[in-house]
Amino acid sequence: MVLESSIEKGKVKTFRTSDHRFVSSLAVQIVGGSNKKALIIDASAEIDPYWMVKVCKKYGLDEDRVLNSIILGRGFTAYQLKDMVDKAEEIVYNDDNIIFVGLIDLSSRFLEELEGEEATWLRARCIKRLKHFVSDRQIYCAVADPYIEIFKADHGRDIDG
């Protein structure tokens, strides 16, 4: 099984899309090749388990084992997403079997629901937390987001830089 070469442990890798398929495929590949777990936070509400089954079949993986190893959370508001990132940090620190965290379309909720400093502060807090626990636990992380600029630090460096 060939894993996306640009994703590496301890780094948050961003991809400019709101499509769940990239994050879903990575989760299946990583879980399938490691006997560990993945955690996906989906703000798009479009993640499709049937897509994951197709990926399992493509790589000859046991669909039941893989799908039972993927924890999925859906957030429908910016505040739910912030809470889910907080909870993801807790889960990652309490479960040594988590090897992958994926986020799908995190920024849209903040941009659509919040304004000004509150949106900026909450997004920055989520990104900082995510970067910290991914680096600290040395796990894989992929973010599918149409606004990857949000994942840039104030001084212009990319979050994985």
C-alpha positions, 0 to 999 in steps of 0.5 A: 500500500502506497501512502501519500508521500507528502504526509508525515508523522508529527506534521499537519498537512493541508490540502485545498479541498472540502471533499472528504475523500482524500482524508477518508482514503488516508485514514483507511490506508493508515489504519489498514496498514497499522492496526491502529485507529484514526479520528476524523472531525467532519465539518462538511457532513458529507463523509461517506462510509461507502467511499471508505469501503471502496478504498478498503476493497481497492487495497484488499483490507478488511472493511469491518476491522478498518471501519470499526477503527475509525472514530468519526465526529461531525460538527455543525457549528463553529463552537462544536468544532472547537470543542471537538478539536479539544476533545480530539486532543484528549482522545489522542493523549489517552489512547496510544492507538490513535495514529491519524487525525483528519479534519474536513472543512474546519474553516468554513464554519468559522467563516460562515458563523463568526465575525472578526476577532472571535473567529480569528481567535477560535480558529487560531486556537484550534490550529495551535492545539492541533499542531501541538498534539500532532507533533507531541504524539508524532501522529499523521494529520491531514486537513482538507479545507478550501481555505488553507490560508487559515492554517498559516501562522500570523508571520506567514509560515505554514503550520507544518513549517 
